[in-house]
């Protein structure tokens, strides 16, 4: 997985950070027994997903791999296994 640079994009980092903040907010309000604050935190979690997706659509996410690159990667993997 490390070789694919999975998730190392501004869109992924921003979405995860916003969602993490939402989980923290929800956790604090869950301990405080405040349901309104808990659901507000969960809304922030969903906001993180929306922001990450919007940034991906804007071009700040992982670029899609072309068919030629995928075929070359598969050929190289098959050659390495044969050795």
Steps between C-alpha positions, in 0.01 A plus 500: 500500500786740570612481139166625370503826703143420602344800673796735479303785345369833629143375455560191713686684776240778522206259506658284770601796718151652487343160576741446791401835647135396464567175685671694777205737529255210510708321762510800731126556476426130540685501833320822593164331417407775254323347200485825302877545520554134413297529180672829417830313519363227274399772252863617503607141423270498196628843402851354490387242247327761286801733508738216411280394209465859378877545510548175309258618232691831489816308410673481837451125537678197357505508118337208323737248347481456122448157344852507355659565838291225661605253229867593539478458877339158462766391249780613731342318794463179297863527383625551856307194618650287223855580613 
